């Protein structure tokens, strides 16, 4: 067997330079136009949460004044939050936060993750530590009330995110759970019947386990359960979360009916910013526990900064 010389055994191959293909100028320009933050639709480039927060924080230099917030509420101030500092444990999430909403109005909170949107709802309902400031509903200071007192005495109901129904219990039993603060069981029963009269979709399934309901029907049940106590203020956390588009439309139609026909005052957090702002009378953009922008919902939809950062372009 013929031996191969050592030098011939290893043949050096010139290293190839990495080739980076540049995107055509036209495509690059197109991708810049499609930069987006929080919103629906496809994107070519997605801004990071940190980048959205940084840019939104720069906008917050011109934060709305109290008179501007009161103007958006038609100077009604049915529910007011005044210079609130609140959070969890010793951690402060909301910093001198203020809010104004008139009776029968709707307000949507949008903003980057961690901005404090859900903390606003939690603070109104009594789930946070409040370090200073106040919450007033219809002229009554409710800051120090417990969640049960806020529901029974101030008419504030909290509608949790998805999956808060009891699947093994019937639809009717779930509704009756919403009346746990009623003085007499007969009062809860009568209130549940009013809900069934309003929503035949639930009435037709009153004896069925809640676990067999569709996603939209479960959301309807969650909303309806809150109505058993006949509240005037609805705090709605992510009404569209986990729902198919057809059910999302149904849920917003229900909320619109509660506001316009029943006169409910609605404050919501909604990740689908376009849907939330299209629904709400007023929109607030939160950044780092403070309000950066506040305007009518439709006006925020047309705001180029809001569109670029939160609406998908």
C-alpha positions in Angstrom: 0.0 0.0 0.0 1.4 3.3 -1.1 1.8 5.9 1.8 0.4 9.3 1.3 2.9 12.1 2.3 1.8 13.9 5.4 1.6 17.3 3.6 -0.6 15.9 0.9 -3.0 14.4 3.5 -4.3 17.8 4.5 -5.3 20.2 1.8 -5.9 23.8 2.8 -9.1 25.3 1.4 -9.2 29.1 1.3 -11.8 30.4 3.8 -14.9 31.8 2.2 -16.0 35.2 3.2 -19.5 35.4 4.7 -21.9 36.8 2.2 -24.5 39.1 3.6 -27.3 39.8 1.2 -28.7 43.2 1.4 -32.4 43.7 1.2 -33.5 45.7 -1.8 -33.9 49.4 -1.0 -37.6 49.2 -1.8 -38.1 46.3 0.6 -36.1 48.1 3.3 -38.3 51.2 2.9 -41.4 49.0 3.1 -40.2 47.3 6.3 -39.7 50.7 8.0 -43.3 51.6 7.2 -44.5 48.4 8.9 -42.8 48.8 12.2 -45.2 48.3 15.0 -45.7 47.6 18.7 -48.9 46.3 20.2 -51.7 45.6 17.7 -53.1 43.2 15.2 -52.0 42.3 11.7 -48.8 41.0 10.3 -45.5 43.0 10.6 -42.1 42.9 8.9 -40.3 44.3 11.9 -41.6 44.2 15.5 -40.4 46.7 18.1 -39.2 45.3 21.4 -41.2 46.0 24.5 -38.3 48.0 25.9 -38.1 50.1 22.8 -41.8 50.8 22.9 -41.6 51.8 26.6 -38.6 54.1 25.9 -40.3 55.9 23.0 -43.6 56.1 24.9 -41.8 57.5 27.9 -40.4 60.3 25.8 -44.0 61.2 24.7 -45.1 61.3 28.3 -43.2 64.6 28.8 -46.5 66.3 27.7 -48.7 64.2 30.0 -52.4 65.4 30.2 -53.4 67.8 33.0 -56.3 67.2 35.4 -58.5 69.8 33.6 -57.8 68.0 30.3 -58.9 64.7 31.9 -62.0 66.3 33.3 -62.9 67.7 29.9 -62.8 64.2 28.4 -65.2 63.0 31.2 -67.6 65.9 30.2 -66.7 67.4 33.6 -68.9 64.7 35.2 -66.2 63.0 37.3 -68.5 60.1 38.3 -65.4 58.0 39.1 -62.2 59.9 40.0 -58.7 58.6 40.9 -56.6 61.4 42.5 -52.8 61.3 42.6 -52.8 57.6 43.4 -49.6 55.8 44.5 -50.3 52.1 44.7 -48.7 48.7 44.1 -48.0 45.3 45.6 -46.2 44.8 48.9 -43.7 47.7 49.1 -43.4 48.0 45.4 -45.0 51.1 43.9 -46.4 50.6 40.4 -48.7 53.6 40.0 -47.1 57.0 40.5 -49.4 60.0 41.2 -51.9 58.4 38.8 -55.2 60.3 38.1 -58.3 59.3 36.1 -61.6 60.8 35.3 -64.7 59.2 33.8 -68.3 60.3 33.6 -71.4 58.3 34.4 -72.2 55.9 31.6 -68.9 56.5 29.8 -66.3 53.8 28.8 -62.5 54.1 29.1 -59.8 51.8 27.7 -56.3 51.6 29.2 -53.6 50.6 26.8 -49.8 50.6 26.9 -46.7 48.3 27.1 -46.5 45.3 29.4 -45.8 46.4 32.9 -47.2 49.9 32.5 -49.6 49.4 35.3 -52.9 48.9 33.4 -54.3 46.0 35.4 -52.9 47.6 38.6 -55.4 50.5 38.0 -58.3 48.0 38.0 -56.9 46.2 41.0 -56.5 49.5 42.9 -60.1 50.6 42.2 -61.4 47.2 43.4 -59.1 47.0 46.4 -56.5 44.4 45.4 -53.4 46.6 45.9 -51.6 48.5 48.6 -52.5 52.2 48.4 -49.7 54.4 49.7 -51.4 57.8 49.0 -54.1 59.4 46.9 -57.8 58.6 46.7 -60.6 56.9 44.7 -64.0 58.5 44.6 -67.2 57.1 43.1 -70.3 59.2 42.9 -69.0 61.6 45.5 -68.1 58.8 48.0 -64.5 58.1 49.0 -64.1 54.3 48.5 -60.3 54.1 48.8 -60.2 52.1 52.0 -63.2 49.9 51.3 -62.7 46.1 50.9 -63.5 44.5 47.5 -66.8 43.1 49.1 -67.7 46.6 50.3 -66.9 48.1 46.9 -69.2 45.6 45.2 -72.1 45.9 47.7 -71.8 49.5 48.8 -70.2 51.4 45.9 -71.6 49.2 43.0 -68.2 48.3 41.5 -67.8 44.9 39.9 -64.6 43.3 38.7 -64.8 41.0 35.6 -61.8 38.8 35.7 -59.8 37.5 32.7 -60.9 34.3 31.0 -61.3 31.0 32.8 -63.0 32.2 35.9 -66.2 30.1 35.6 -66.7 27.0 37.6 -66.9 24.3 34.8 -68.5 21.5 36.9 -71.3 23.8 38.1 -74.3 24.6 36.0 -74.8 28.0 34.2 -77.4 28.9 36.8 -75.2 27.9 39.7 -72.4 30.1 38.3 -74.8 33.0 38.1 -76.0 32.6 41.6 -72.4 32.7 42.8 -72.4 36.3 41.6 -75.0 37.1 44.2 -73.1 35.8 47.2 -73.4 39.2 48.9 -77.1 39.4 48.6 -78.9 39.4 52.0 -81.3 36.7 50.9 -81.0 33.8 48.4 -84.3 34.9 46.8 -82.7 38.2 45.8 -79.8 36.5 44.0 -82.3 34.1 42.3 -84.4 37.1 41.1 -81.3 38.9 39.8 -80.2 35.7 37.9 -83.6 35.5 36.3 -83.2 39.0 35.0 -80.0 38.0 33.4 -81.7 35.0 31.8 -84.4 37.3 30.5 -81.7 39.5 28.9 -79.6 36.7 27.4 -81.5 33.8 26.0 -78.2 32.1 25.0 -77.6 31.5 28.7 -81.2 30.8 29.5 -81.2 27.9 27.0 -78.2 26.4 28.8 -79.1 27.2 32.4 -79.0 23.5 33.5 -75.9 22.6 31.5 -72.4 22.5 33.1 -70.6 25.7 32.4 -67.7 23.6 31.0 -69.6 22.8 27.8 -70.0 26.5 26.8 -68.1 28.0 24.0 -65.4 30.5 24.7 -67.8 33.4 23.9 -70.5 32.0 26.0 -68.2 31.5 29.0 -67.2 35.2 28.6 -70.8 36.1 28.5 -71.4 34.1 31.7 -68.5 35.9 33.4 -69.9 39.3 32.5 -73.4 38.2 33.5 -72.3 36.8 36.9 -71.0 40.3 37.7 -74.4 41.8 36.8 -76.2 39.8 39.5 -75.2 42.4 42.1 -76.5 45.1 39.7 -73.3 47.2 39.7 -73.0 50.6 38.2 -69.2 50.4 37.4 -67.7 47.4 35.5 -64.0 46.8 35.6 -63.2 44.6 32.7 -59.8 42.9 32.4 -58.9 41.8 28.8 -62.4 41.0 27.5 -61.1 39.6 24.2 -58.3 37.4 25.7 -58.3 33.8 24.3 -61.4 34.4 22.1 -61.9 33.8 18.4 -62.7 37.0 16.3 -66.4 36.2 16.1 -66.7 35.9 19.8 -64.6 39.0 20.4 -67.2 41.0 18.4 -70.0 39.4 20.4 -68.4 40.4 23.7 -67.9 44.0 22.7 -71.5 44.2 21.5 -72.6 43.0 24.9 -70.4 45.6 26.7 -71.7 48.3 24.3 -75.3 47.3 25.2 -74.5 47.4 28.9 -73.1 50.9 28.5 -75.6 52.5 26.1 -78.8 50.8 27.2 -78.2 50.1 30.9 -76.0 53.1 31.6 -73.0 51.2 33.0 -69.7 52.9 33.5 -66.9 50.7 32.0 -63.2 50.8 32.6 -61.3 48.2 30.7 -57.8 46.9 30.0 -57.5 45.5 26.5 -54.4 44.2 24.7 -56.2 44.5 21.3 -55.6 48.2 21.4 -57.5 48.9 18.1 -60.6 47.1 19.3 -60.5 48.7 22.8 -60.0 52.2 21.5 -62.7 51.8 18.8 -65.1 50.8 21.5 -64.3 53.3 24.3 -65.3 56.9 24.6 -61.9 57.7 26.3 -58.5 56.1 25.9 -55.5 56.4 28.2 -52.0 55.3 27.2 -50.0 54.3 30.3 -46.2 54.2 30.6 -44.4 53.2 33.8 -47.3 53.8 36.0 -48.3 57.2 34.6 -50.6 58.5 31.9 -48.6 59.5 28.9 -51.5 60.4 26.5 -55.2 60.7 27.1 -57.9 61.5 24.5 -61.1 60.4 23.0 -60.8 56.8 21.8 -61.3 57.6 18.1 -58.8 60.4 18.3 -56.1 58.1 19.8 -56.7 55.7 16.8 -55.7 58.6 14.5 -52.7 59.6 16.7 -49.5 58.7 14.7 -47.4 58.0 17.8 -50.1 55.7 19.3 -50.5 54.0 15.9 -46.7 53.5 15.5 -46.2 52.1 19.0 -49.4 50.3 19.8 -51.6 49.8 16.8 -49.5 48.0 14.3 -48.3 50.9 12.1 
